[in-house]
Amino acid sequence: MHKDSKIYVAGHKGMVGSAIVRELERQGYTNIISRTHSELDLTRQADVEAFFEREKPEYVFVPAGKVGGIAANSKALADFMYVNMMIEMNVIHSAFTNGCKKLEFLGSSCIYPRECPQPIKEEYLLSGYLEKTNEGYALAKISGLKYCEYLNTQYGTDYISVMPCNLYGPNDNYHPENSHVLPALIRRFHEAKVAGKKSVTCWGDGSPLREFLYVDDLAELCVFLMNNYSGNETVNAGTGIEITIKGLTELVAEVVGYDGAILWDTSKPNGTPRKVLDVSKATSLGWKYKTNLKDGIKLAYEDFKARF
């Protein structure tokens, strides 16, 4: 990309999209275009086609999508599949038909099988059954990355895919029911501290292992890959470091300053038992994350307090 290249970031108001815009601006890119949901509903094919025909962006980032934690996904599998399929297919296809030079599609590590060898390599995609609680979302994201792959193979496009681990940071979703685990814990412990509650109850038994990446580190990788990587195989994005959900809750409680008891509701699902990515491909290209988990949670908590 040149500094004045026309760059479209789909979903620029979301956590990932806004981080990509920040990183592009930090690096001196001056021709970034975006549209809010009220200005352009990405699920509406005709509207997306008209936007691309009019604007003809040279480079496109596609972090846009409907996201949520276990509770939200498991209650609305159809919604998560439909909305994400519509967004990605409309944007990718319209980029293709309007001569986009390069496109980067963002998914999630939930595309990989539930019972997957660890750490998870990119080649493990479609090697086993998906986690049922977010199967609709995963199937949509797999379809998006495969569509990019098929366009490359059939038409010689330069479309790449990035699959990050659990993300957190500025502009995260802190909804009390529909958020991911880390922002949900920040809100829960903050509210418990303010209310003086003696205990907080968390889902499952705390045993699952997860990996967390600060969203600005992902954004740096996204811009780096747009400039330095081409290929059909997706690129994992993460730290390669895992922590139990129990350990995460204790760390969030410490950062927030909550000193009450942490209880576990084992009638609730744990989700995938272990999920850590093999990030050797990204590191071999010259990238490495910068923000350790505790420092990142501190930054996320400051963002939460500023917004709520």
Phi, psi and omega per residue, in radians:
M1 nan 2.447 2.980
H2 -1.590 2.786 -3.070
K3 -1.078 -0.456 3.126
D4 -1.828 0.201 3.088
S5 -1.073 2.546 3.124
K6 -1.419 2.005 -3.012
I7 -2.102 2.219 3.079
Y8 -1.885 2.229 3.053
V9 -1.932 1.881 3.128
A10 -1.359 2.244 -3.112
G11 1.404 0.714 -3.037
H12 -1.232 -0.206 3.121
K13 -1.552 -0.258 -3.141
G14 -1.329 3.063 -3.099
M15 -1.052 -0.873 -3.092
V16 -1.280 -0.794 -3.119
G17 -1.052 -0.752 3.139
S18 -1.169 -0.589 3.096
A19 -1.186 -0.677 3.096
I20 -1.124 -0.735 3.094
V21 -1.075 -0.770 3.107
R22 -1.024 -0.747 -3.114
E23 -1.204 -0.713 3.088
L24 -1.059 -0.781 3.134
E25 -1.149 -0.674 3.120
R26 -1.066 -0.628 -3.124
Q27 -1.503 0.016 3.022
G28 1.617 0.281 3.067
Y29 -1.348 2.322 -2.923
T30 -2.017 -0.093 -3.046
N31 -2.159 1.068 -3.105
I32 -1.689 2.212 3.101
I33 -1.972 2.644 -3.121
S34 -2.747 2.857 3.067
R35 -2.480 2.403 3.040
T36 -1.296 2.940 3.131
H37 -1.075 -0.641 3.133
S38 -1.203 -0.467 3.103
E39 -1.460 -0.550 -3.106
L40 -2.665 1.930 3.078
D41 -1.507 1.915 -3.023
L42 -1.233 -0.163 3.066
T43 -1.452 -0.136 -3.103
R44 -1.728 1.869 -2.996
Q45 -1.008 -0.850 -3.078
A46 -1.078 -0.682 -3.138
D47 -1.183 -0.705 3.123
V48 -1.158 -0.749 3.111
E49 -1.050 -0.751 3.139
A50 -1.128 -0.694 3.107
F51 -1.067 -0.835 -3.115
F52 -1.191 -0.644 3.096
E53 -1.102 -0.607 -3.121
R54 -1.395 -0.784 -3.001
E55 -1.598 -0.602 -3.122
K56 0.780 1.097 3.095
P57 -1.128 2.557 3.140
E58 -1.445 -0.633 -3.106
Y59 -2.255 2.408 -3.056
V60 -2.301 2.228 2.983
F61 -1.818 2.360 -3.089
V62 -2.141 1.288 3.009
P63 -1.570 -0.105 -3.059
A64 -1.077 2.514 3.089
G65 2.925 2.960 3.055
K66 -1.611 2.132 -3.070
V67 -2.250 2.766 3.107
G68 -3.124 2.999 -3.131
G69 -1.475 -2.902 -3.076
I70 -1.007 -0.813 -3.072
A71 -1.069 -0.839 -3.109
A72 -1.129 -0.782 -3.114
N73 -1.103 -0.835 -3.039
S74 -1.183 -0.462 3.127
K75 -1.467 -0.329 -2.991
A76 -2.445 0.897 -3.118
L77 -1.005 -0.717 -3.120
A78 -1.142 -0.761 -3.131
D79 -1.110 -0.777 -3.121
F80 -1.125 -0.648 3.126
M81 -1.227 -0.855 -3.067
Y82 -1.086 -0.929 -3.050
V83 -1.075 -0.783 -3.112
N84 -1.212 -0.664 3.084
M85 -1.091 -0.790 -3.111
M86 -1.110 -0.823 -3.121
I87 -1.028 -0.947 -3.025
E88 -1.169 -0.721 -3.122
M89 -1.177 -0.721 3.103
N90 -1.082 -0.824 -3.074
V91 -1.217 -0.847 -3.101
I92 -1.102 -0.802 -3.113
H93 -1.138 -0.730 3.129
S94 -1.172 -0.623 3.043
A95 -1.071 -0.766 3.140
F96 -1.088 -0.847 -3.067
T97 -1.252 -0.230 3.139
N98 -1.959 0.353 2.952
G99 1.307 0.487 3.076
C100 -0.998 2.297 -3.110
K101 -1.226 -0.704 -3.110
K102 -2.717 2.501 -3.130
L103 -2.321 2.513 3.089
E104 -2.177 2.080 -3.115
F105 -1.773 2.329 3.137
L106 -1.941 2.306 3.117
G107 -2.117 -2.296 -3.068
S108 -2.788 2.698 3.113
S109 -1.183 -0.160 3.101
C110 -1.231 -0.095 3.068
I111 -1.186 -0.337 -3.060
Y112 -1.491 2.729 -3.116
P113 -1.011 2.623 3.114
R114 -1.046 -0.857 3.135
E115 -1.730 1.422 -3.008
C116 -1.998 2.466 3.019
P117 -0.962 2.512 -3.087
Q118 -2.028 2.526 -0.173
P119 -1.177 2.755 -2.981
I120 -1.449 2.098 3.075
K121 -1.562 2.697 -3.141
E122 -0.998 -0.554 -3.075
E123 -1.262 -0.149 -3.123
Y124 -1.407 -0.078 3.115
L125 -0.951 2.353 3.105
L126 1.105 0.458 3.130
S127 -1.717 0.045 -3.136
G128 -3.010 -3.056 -3.092
Y129 -1.314 2.531 3.115
L130 -1.409 2.812 2.991
E131 -1.158 2.168 -3.028
K132 -1.137 -0.537 -3.046
T133 -1.203 -0.357 3.083
N134 -2.317 0.535 -3.068
E135 -1.071 -0.696 -3.125
G136 -1.067 -0.805 3.110
Y137 -1.112 -0.772 -3.122
A138 -1.086 -0.770 3.135
L139 -1.081 -0.673 3.104
A140 -1.114 -0.797 -3.118
K141 -1.174 -0.633 3.060
I142 -1.087 -0.729 3.122
S143 -1.070 -0.702 3.133
G144 -1.111 -0.814 -3.122
L145 -1.202 -0.599 3.108
K146 -1.210 -0.631 3.091
Y147 -1.101 -0.722 3.056
C148 -1.047 -0.787 3.137
E149 -1.063 -0.783 -3.108
Y150 -1.179 -0.650 3.077
L151 -1.117 -0.709 3.082
N152 -1.039 -0.800 -3.079
T153 -1.205 -0.767 -3.048
Q154 -1.420 -0.646 -2.995
Y155 -2.094 -0.046 3.110
G156 1.306 0.434 3.078
T157 -1.254 2.982 3.119
D158 -2.112 1.261 -3.108
Y159 -1.957 2.264 -3.078
I160 -2.124 2.820 -3.110
S161 -2.272 2.475 3.130
V162 -2.187 2.274 -3.124
M163 -2.065 1.735 -3.125
P164 -1.459 2.764 2.989
C165 -1.344 -2.873 3.108
N166 -1.057 2.249 -3.092
L167 -1.903 2.739 3.077
Y168 -2.773 2.834 3.104
G169 2.468 -2.849 -3.104
P170 -0.970 2.464 3.128
N171 1.223 0.362 3.074
D172 -1.191 2.883 3.098
N173 -1.619 2.026 -3.105
Y174 -1.865 0.447 3.141
H175 -1.015 2.392 -3.059
P176 -1.104 -0.377 -3.111
E177 -2.054 -0.525 -2.964
N178 -1.860 0.131 -3.087
S179 -1.556 2.934 3.052
H180 -1.335 3.016 -2.932
V181 -1.086 -0.799 -3.031
L182 -1.191 -0.884 3.080
P183 -1.107 -0.575 3.090
A184 -1.083 -0.718 3.122
L185 -1.168 -0.696 3.108
I186 -1.012 -0.848 -3.126
R187 -1.134 -0.768 -3.068
R188 -1.109 -0.784 -3.122
F189 -1.253 -0.629 3.105
H190 -1.096 -0.835 -3.132
E191 -1.135 -0.637 3.097
A192 -1.151 -0.683 3.118
K193 -1.123 -0.813 -3.118
V194 -1.102 -0.693 -3.099
A195 -1.447 -0.150 -3.122
G196 1.252 0.503 -3.130
K197 -1.232 2.488 -3.085
K198 -1.470 -0.257 3.134
S199 -2.652 2.728 3.050
V200 -2.252 2.315 3.141
T201 -1.808 2.248 -3.130
C202 -1.971 2.776 -3.108
W203 -1.302 2.580 3.014
G204 1.331 -2.679 -3.121
D205 -2.041 0.049 3.088
G206 1.454 0.028 -3.042
S207 -1.453 -0.454 -3.084
P208 -1.011 2.559 3.120
L209 -1.795 2.326 -3.117
R210 -2.373 2.857 -3.127
E211 -2.185 2.425 -3.062
F212 -2.271 2.370 -3.118
L213 -2.181 2.258 3.091
Y214 -1.175 2.341 -2.931
V215 -1.125 -0.525 3.107
D216 -1.211 -0.501 3.035
D217 -1.185 -0.702 3.064
L218 -1.074 -0.764 -3.115
A219 -1.034 -0.707 3.096
E220 -1.070 -0.724 3.096
L221 -1.126 -0.727 -3.107
C222 -1.042 -0.791 3.119
V223 -1.188 -0.700 3.096
F224 -1.025 -0.813 -3.118
L225 -1.182 -0.635 3.107
M226 -1.044 -0.567 -3.121
N227 -1.620 -0.308 -2.947
N228 -2.290 -0.009 -3.071
Y229 -2.359 2.397 2.982
S230 -2.421 2.440 3.135
G231 2.819 2.744 -3.123
N232 -1.343 -0.496 -3.087
E233 -1.372 2.348 3.118
T234 -1.098 2.832 3.106
V235 -2.055 2.139 3.065
N236 -1.253 2.520 3.097
A237 -2.225 2.090 -3.137
G238 -3.037 -2.945 3.127
T239 -1.805 -0.351 -3.032
G240 1.345 0.118 -3.123
I241 -1.998 2.289 -3.097
E242 -2.006 2.762 3.127
I243 -2.536 2.533 3.076
T244 -1.232 2.716 3.063
I245 -1.063 -0.618 3.069
K246 -1.062 -0.806 3.111
G247 -1.099 -0.654 3.118
L248 -1.134 -0.774 -3.135
T249 -1.059 -0.706 -3.140
E250 -1.163 -0.641 3.131
L251 -1.213 -0.750 3.105
V252 -1.120 -0.761 3.112
A253 -1.020 -0.712 3.122
E254 -1.105 -0.812 -3.125
V255 -1.122 -0.744 -3.120
V256 -1.243 -0.488 -3.119
G257 1.595 0.479 3.099
Y258 -1.654 2.222 -3.072
D259 -2.057 0.296 3.090
G260 -1.411 -3.036 -3.121
A261 -1.410 2.584 3.058
I262 -1.939 2.044 -3.119
L263 -1.882 2.823 -3.082
W264 -2.224 2.283 3.098
D265 -1.732 1.662 -3.039
T266 -1.326 -0.029 3.032
S267 -1.375 -0.236 3.125
K268 -1.589 2.676 -3.076
P269 -1.250 2.590 3.046
N270 -1.489 -0.472 -2.971
G271 1.425 -2.857 -3.140
T272 -0.997 2.302 -3.047
P273 -1.134 -0.618 -3.133
R274 -2.621 2.402 -3.123
K275 -2.669 1.689 3.062
V276 -2.266 2.366 -3.039
L277 -1.574 2.538 2.911
D278 -1.432 1.974 -3.071
V279 -1.876 0.397 -3.088
S280 -1.126 -0.526 3.120
K281 -1.139 -0.834 -3.141
A282 -1.089 -0.737 -3.126
T283 -1.211 -0.577 3.120
S284 -1.182 -0.415 3.087
L285 -1.415 -0.182 3.075
G286 1.950 0.212 -3.127
W287 -1.897 2.585 3.005
K288 -2.644 2.465 3.126
Y289 -1.101 2.762 -3.086
K290 -2.035 -0.489 -2.942
T291 -1.759 2.055 3.092
N292 -1.298 2.835 -2.951
L293 -1.077 -0.811 -3.099
K294 -1.108 -0.762 3.111
D295 -1.109 -0.687 3.130
G296 -1.137 -0.696 3.112
I297 -1.130 -0.664 3.079
K298 -1.046 -0.771 3.122
L299 -1.140 -0.722 3.127
A300 -1.130 -0.689 -3.137
Y301 -1.158 -0.665 3.071
E302 -1.101 -0.693 3.088
D303 -1.111 -0.755 3.115
F304 -1.029 -0.848 -3.095
K305 -1.128 -0.540 3.130
A306 -1.274 -0.431 -3.049
R307 -1.752 -0.346 -3.032
F308 -2.212 nan nan
